[in-house]
Amino acid sequence: MCALFSSAKDFPKNTDKAIARATAGILQRRAVCEFAGISPGRYALSVFHDENGNGKMDTNFIGMPREGVGASNNAIGHFGPPKFEAAAIWYSGGQLELVITVIYL
């Protein structure tokens, strides 16, 4: 599951507020999320491996992810999710390939 955000307000947890979302199957430890019609601008991408297929990121009792997570720039959080500023990238249009490492806590 991939979610594209244009501001820090809801990044990375509130995927319902993302400007675009995509799902992709995993093949040989890789998944490709594609977004069409995105205007140039500053964005951050969050991803998670929906291991149980329930459509949401599962967390434990203190809110830590129970499934693999990642963000653009391979940004990581300290005592919480990564900040938008750490994950933000500039998209100038056309095709952009980001490689995000999913980590399992």
Buried (B, 14 or more C-beta within 10 A) or exposed (E): BBBBBBEEEBBBBEBEEBBBBBEEEEEEEEBEBEBEEBEEEEBBBBBBBBEEEEEEBEBEEEEEBBBBBBBBBBBBEEEEBBBBEBBBBEBEEEEEEBEBEBEEE
